């Protein structure tokens, strides 16, 4: 009897494996992919909630976008404004299913003189990311608080985050805007560097909505053909996000395992990385407001036009 039951269990497992749906996922290295690490780990052991996953972690958005356009992957985690650009460039062939990362930008200083945004008056901010979200977010927050760039506060743009840290060390009066986990890496290397201001909080104070870093998109044709598979993915993704936010040490170990950032850095950075999973109407409301603000500053930042309602997958 035991042999018969064992045979049935093996048969059931084999049938389940044959029926499992294949899902290919690409993500950017950094906070945008951190929320997936538990799902990545589980998928190595077999099917998760009926899906078989393959993951591809890339260092630059330029490597992820072609994968989506060519149909090489079904799901991708990319910057929020890039999703809008991709939607416009592909004439609506992708849709957003979730916000996966909120604001990860922080004003840091080598000292203890900046306690509020007003303390930035007369200072120079070193930052990378000109022509991208960091520039638009910083410009908006400064203007909303009555600080005119070039008059009340100055921004010196660098090509790399490491250059910002070097400039910060060389300028006793300077401050820098760094994203996570670079801010944490800088603080670990130089204990006198500290987080002075959270740009996410400053944004929310003026906008009333969240600052967004990363979103998760899917190919529309794939989503339309596989609604149950997509729903299973979102359920598993949610569990993965909950894991990394509840078990920082365990999540950090997985972040290190998959080469996203070193585990020691991840353990200190995760609480500041704003890893989340916001879906449905809440996602649509927050993301549309964020894109509108970027569009008002520079239409090219979102692909020349604000996306239509079908850009937002709300599950309806």
N, C-alpha and C positions, 0 to 999 in steps of 0.2 A: 504493500500500500504506500509506504514511504517513497519507494522508487517511482511509483506512478505519480504521486504528488509532485516529486522533484521534476519529473519529466514535463508535467503540465506547467510548472512554474517557468522552466526553461523555454518551453514553447510560447508561453505568454510573453516572456521577455523578448524573444526573437521576433514575434509578430509586432510588438510595440516598437521595436527598433526599426522594422521595415516601414512602419506607418509614420514614424517621426518625420517632421518637416525640417528641411535644411534651411537655416537662416545664416546669412553671411553679414558680418558687422565690421565696419571700419570706424576708428575713432582717433582723435588727436591725443598725443601724449601730453598729460597734464591733468588739471582738475576735471576737464571735460570727459575724460575716460575713467576717472577714479570710481565713479558710481557703478561701473560695470564689473569690477574685479571679482566680486563674489560670484557673479554669474559666470564669469570666465573660468573660475576655479571649479565650480560645479559642473560646467559643461565638459571639462576634461574627464570627468568620471562617467559620462554618458548623457542621455537625453535629459533635458530639464523642462518639466511641464509640457512634455510632448514635442519639444523642439531640439534639434541637433544644431549646435552653433560652431561657426568658425569666426575667429576674431583677428583683426589686423590693426595694429597700433602704429600710427605714422607720426613723424615729427613735424610735419608741415601740412597746412590745409591744401596746398597745391598738389599734394600726393593723394589726398582723400577725394577731392572733387572729381577727378577723372574716373575714379572707381564707381562713383554714383552715376555719372553721366553715361558711362558705357554699360551700366547694368551689371557690373562685376560684383557689387554688394547690394544688399536689400536695405540695410539700415546704416546710418552714419551719424556720428556725434561731431558737430562742427560749430563754429561761432554763430551766434544768433543772426547777425547782419549778413553773414555769408549765405545763410539759408535763404534769405530773401533775394540775394543776388542770383543764387542758383535757380530759384523758382522763376525769376524773370528771364534768365538766360535760356532756360529749358522750356519756356512757355507753359509752366505749371506742371511739370512732370514729377515734382517732389512735393511733399507736404510735411509739416512739422507735427510730431506726435507728443513731444514733451519738451519742457525746459529742464535741462539737466544740471546747470550750474548758474548761480546768481553772481553778483559782483565779487571779483577777486582782486580788485585794485586797492592798494593801500598807500597812503602818504607816510613815508618813513623819514626819520631824521637821526643824525648822529649827535644826540644830546637830549634835552628835555625842555625845549622852548615852545613847541607847537602844541597847544591845548585845544584850539578851535580853528576853524577855517579862517577867521579874521587874522590869526597869527601868521598867515601866509603873505599878508600884505608887505610888499617891498622885498619879498624873497624870490629866489630862483628855484624853479622846480625842474629837476632832471628827469626825463622820461623817454622811454622808447614807445613806438607805436603810432607815430605820426601818420595820418591818413587812415587810421583804423579806429576801432572802438575806444581805445584809451584816450585818443585825442578828443573825440566827440564827447565822451563822458566827462573828462576833465574840464573842457571848455564850458560845457553846460553848467556844471556844478559851480565853477568859479563865477560865471556871469550871473547865475541865479542868486549868488550871495554878494553881488555888487562889486566883484573884483574884475577889473578890466585887464585882459592880457596885454602886455606891452606897456601898461601904465601903472597899474597897482601891483601886478604880479608878473613874473617873467617865466617863460618855459623854454628850456634848452633841450632840443630833441636829439636823442642819441640813437644809434642803430642797434645797439644791444643793451640788455639789462645790466650786464657786467660793467659797461661803460658808465651807466648811471651810478652804480655803487662806487666806482673809482672816483667819479666827480664829487659824489657826496663826501667821501673821505677827504678830498682835497679842499673842499669849501666849507669852512666852519659854520657859515650862515645858510648853506644850501639845504634843500630837502629833495627827496626823490619819490616818484610814484612807481611802485613795483607791483607786479601781480604775484599771487601765490603760484607755485611754491618758491619763487625767486626771493620774495621778501624774507621768508623763513631761512633760506640758505644764507642770505646776507647777514641776518641776525645771529645765526649760528657761528659764522666766521668772524663776526665783529660784535661782541656783546654790547657795545655802547650804542649800536643802531637799534632803534625801537619803532614800533608802529605808533604813529601819532594820530592819524585820522583814517577812518574806514570810508572809502568813497561810496560804498553801497548804502551806508547810513545817511550820508550827505545827500545822495540821490533820492532816496526814499523820502527824506524830509521835505524836499522841494517838489518832487513829482507825485508822491503819494502811491508810487508803485515801485516794483523792484528793478534794480539794475541787472541786466542779463548778460552772461558771458557765453554759455553754450546751450545748444538745443540738439534734440535728436530728430533726424528726418528719415523718411522712408520714400522709396520709389512708389509713386501713385499706382502704377499698374500692378506692382507686387502686392500692395496693401489691398487694392480692390479685389484681387484674386485670392487673397489669403487672410480674411478678416479674423478667423479664429486663431491663426498662427500669430498675427499681430497682437491680439488680445493676450495670448499666452506669454508673448515676449514682454509686454508691458507689466504683467503681473510678476514675472520673474525679475524684471528690471527693478521694480519697486522694492522687492525683497532684498535685492542686492544693495540698493541705496540705503535702505534701513540698516543693513548690516554694517556698512562702513561708518555710518554715523553713530551707531550704538557700541561698536567694538573697535575703537580707534587703533589699538595695538594690532589686532588681527587684520583689520583693513589695511593698515600700513605695511604689514608683512606681505600682503598680496600685491599692493601697489609696487613694492620693491621687487617681488617675484616676477612681475610682468614688465619690468623695466620702464615703468612710467616715471618714477623718481625713486631715489634711494629710500629704503624703509625708514631710516633714522630721520630723514627730512620729512617724509610723509607723516610720521607720527606727530610731529610738532605742527605741521602745516594743515592737516585735515580739518581741524576745528575752524580754520579761517578760509577754507576752500569753498564753502557754500554749496556743497554737493546736495542736490535735491532731485525731485521728480514731480513736476507740476504738469498736469494734463487737463484736457477738457476746456471748458469755458474760462476757467481761471488762467490757464496757459494763454488762451487767445487774448484775453483782456490785457494781461501783463505784456505779452510780446508785441501786440499791436501798438501799445502806447510807447514802448521802447523804440520800435522802428519808426514811429511817427516823429519822435524827437530827433533821431538820427537823420531822417529825411529832411526835416526842416533846416538842419545844419548843412547837409550835403546830400542831395538826392542820389549821387553815385554810390554812397555808402550802403544803400539798400538795393542797388541795381537799377536805379533810375525811376522807380515807381514803387509805391506801397503795394504789397501783394493783396490779392482779392481774398474773400472769405474762404475759398477752397484751399488756401494755403494752410489753414489751421484744421488739423484733424481733431474733432471733438468727440468722435465715437458715435455720432448721431446718424 
